[in-house]
Amino acid sequence: MTRLLVAAIAGLAAGLSASPEPPPQPSARVAVVVDGSGPGAPARVAAARRCAARLGATLRVPRTLGDQVTATSALAAHGYATVYTGGLDGGYATAPLAGRARVLPLAAAACQASSRSNTVSSE
C-alpha cells in the first residue's frame, strides 16, 4: 500500500512539474469592409477586392448603414484583429470594433500596390 501511495505522489509531482505546450496562437484575422453604395462605389469595391486578395482577407460589402454595423459587429465577434474600411460612416459603423480590432483606412499602405516599378531605367 505504501508503494502505491509513493508511486501516486511521484506521478502527481511529475505531472505538475511538466510544462505543457502553450496553446497555439490564432493567426491574425484581417477583413476589408467597404460601402457598396453611393457615389464612387464601383471604384471602392474594386479597390477593396484587390486589397482583400492581396492580404488574403475576408471581404464585406454592405450597402446600408445598418448592414455596415452588422458587418463590423460580426467581425468583432469573430475576433478579427485588423479591419480595413472604405466609405463607411466611420464613427457609427466602426463603433463595434473599438478596442477589439485595429481599424485602418482602405488607402493604407498594406492595401496599395507597390509604387516602385520593376523596370530598369535607360538613363
C-alpha positions in Angstrom: 0.0 0.0 0.0 2.9 2.3 0.8 4.5 1.7 -2.5 1.2 2.5 -4.3 0.9 5.8 -2.3 4.5 6.8 -3.1 4.1 6.0 -6.8 0.9 8.0 -6.9 2.5 11.0 -5.3 5.6 10.7 -7.5 3.4 10.6 -10.6 1.4 13.6 -9.5 4.5 15.6 -8.8 5.9 14.7 -12.2 2.7 15.6 -13.9 2.5 19.0 -12.1 6.1 19.9 -12.8 6.0 19.2 -16.6 5.4 22.3 -18.5 2.6 21.9 -21.0 3.0 23.3 -24.5 1.5 26.7 -24.9 -1.8 26.8 -26.8 -1.4 27.6 -30.5 -1.8 31.3 -31.3 -4.6 32.0 -33.7 -3.5 33.7 -36.9 -4.3 37.4 -37.2 -7.6 37.6 -39.0 -7.9 40.5 -41.4 -11.0 41.9 -43.1 -11.9 44.6 -45.6 -15.2 46.4 -45.3 -16.3 48.8 -47.9 -19.5 50.7 -48.6 -21.1 49.2 -51.8 -23.5 52.1 -52.4 -23.4 55.8 -53.3 -21.0 57.8 -55.5 -17.7 56.1 -56.3 -19.0 52.7 -55.1 -17.7 50.7 -58.1 -14.2 52.0 -57.7 -14.2 51.5 -53.9 -15.4 47.9 -54.3 -12.8 47.2 -57.0 -10.1 48.6 -54.7 -11.4 46.6 -51.8 -11.4 43.4 -53.8 -7.7 43.9 -54.8 -6.8 44.7 -51.2 -8.6 41.7 -49.8 -7.0 39.4 -52.4 -3.5 40.9 -51.7 -3.9 40.4 -47.9 -5.8 37.1 -48.0 -8.6 39.0 -46.1 -12.3 38.5 -45.7 -14.3 41.0 -47.8 -17.6 42.5 -46.8 -19.5 45.0 -49.0 -22.5 46.3 -47.0 -25.0 48.6 -48.9 -26.8 50.3 -46.0 -25.7 51.8 -42.7 -27.4 49.0 -40.8 -25.5 46.5 -42.8 -22.3 48.3 -42.1 -22.9 48.0 -38.3 -23.9 44.3 -38.7 -20.8 43.5 -40.7 -18.4 45.2 -38.3 -20.2 43.7 -35.3 -19.8 40.2 -36.8 -16.1 40.8 -37.5 -15.6 42.0 -33.9 -17.4 39.0 -32.5 -15.3 36.6 -34.6 -12.0 38.1 -33.4 -10.7 39.9 -36.4 -7.5 41.7 -35.5 -7.3 44.2 -38.3 -10.1 45.7 -40.4 -9.6 48.0 -43.4 -12.5 50.2 -44.2 -13.6 52.5 -47.1 -16.6 54.7 -47.4 -18.2 53.7 -44.1 -20.0 56.0 -41.7 -16.8 56.0 -39.6 -17.9 56.6 -36.1 -21.1 54.7 -36.1 -20.2 51.8 -38.4 -16.8 51.1 -36.8 -18.0 51.5 -33.2 -18.3 47.7 -32.7 -14.6 47.4 -33.5 -13.4 49.9 -30.9 -10.9 48.2 -28.6 -11.3 44.9 -30.3 -9.6 45.4 -33.7 -7.3 47.8 -35.4 -9.3 49.9 -37.9 -7.3 51.3 -40.9 -8.4 53.1 -44.0 -8.6 51.2 -47.2 -5.9 53.6 -48.6 -3.4 52.3 -46.0 0.0 51.2 -47.4 -0.7 47.5 -47.0 -3.6 47.7 -49.4 -1.8 49.7 -52.1 0.2 48.2 -54.9 3.8 49.0 -54.8 4.6 52.3 -56.3 8.1 51.2 -57.3 8.5 49.9 -60.9 10.3 46.7 -61.6 11.6 48.1 -64.9 15.2 49.4 -65.4 15.7 52.9 -66.4 17.8 53.5 -69.5 19.3 56.8 -68.4 
